[in-house]
Amino acid sequence: GVEKNMEAKTYLKAEVMSDRLDYMNTMGNNLAYVMAVEKLVGLDVPVRAQALRVILVELQRIASHLVWLGAFGLDLAAMSVFLYCFRERERILDIFEMVSGQRMMTTYIRPGGLWRDVPVEFEKAVRDFVNMFHKRVDEYERLMTRNPIFIDRLVGIGYLDKKTALSYGVTGPTLRASGVNWDLRKATPYLGYEQYDFNVPVSEDCDTYARYIVRIQEMRESLKIIEQAMNKLPLGPVRSENRKFVPPPRSEIGVSMESLIHHFKLWTEGFLAPKGSIYNAVESPRGELGVFLESDGGPKPYRVHMRTPSFDNLAVLPEITKGHLVADLVAILASIDIVLGDID
């Protein structure tokens, strides 16, 4: 339904549908779709916009992992962890609201850059969060990592070997917890990820506990990326000057008739994309999120297809639950970290 609705809209208007797929990764969904459009039409993105995109999608990754960790703990009767995780996630949603006006469905990342530049309060809010969050991850680990009940419920449960994971197309932390070092930010860098110093957490243990450990470590690595991006955040524009595809800033509309007309035409008629098809993938909190776009030369995509990680990751569930108790099924399903809006 989402794909067909996107095909009925212009490239700019279709983006709002992407927010609502994996609703724990709205910034990342925007990024995957927008980068596909940019690749299709050959649109440039200013360096400041790229750095801000990195900061925002890594904050989104942490927010997503926090929801996972909180719900994971709750499924295993650890109520306190749920409350703590949502306390920290709220800080991230406050930052999203600060930059976009929305807590979740932001549509902030746009073709050619961002909707607008971040406000002056942004830097302090992000740095305050980073400084606070290091200690909070330590706190989560003190509660859970060596908890004997937690270990009994997870270690050796839901074993997913490397061969099975690859055969099902599993990606993301679930794949890396099965010993496969595959992260699109390292394997096929985008947004300048090759400039950042970070590790890809991998575990050879292949069980439910390994999937927990990998995500905990990923939150720490995201903090490292955010700190580096903040330290070298360049000045400059956050939107491409290519007016063929990017609407003029709203500030120009009241003083320039040409900008007003241009803005009106882009949002009503859209732009014509060259004929062809492309595929673009990013590393979402759950794995490889890919967008396939095909253009027939018109203002609307002829075909939109989403390769969502939750669909493939969920498919492996019958394989890794055999021989376990129903109580184990709860932990195994939670460890895969699916979002139903992300499933075909």
Summary of the structure (lengths in Angstrom):
residues: 344
radius of gyration: 20.6
end to end distance: 9.3
largest distance: 69.7
contacts: 1173
relative contact order: 0.18
helix: 56%
strand: 8%
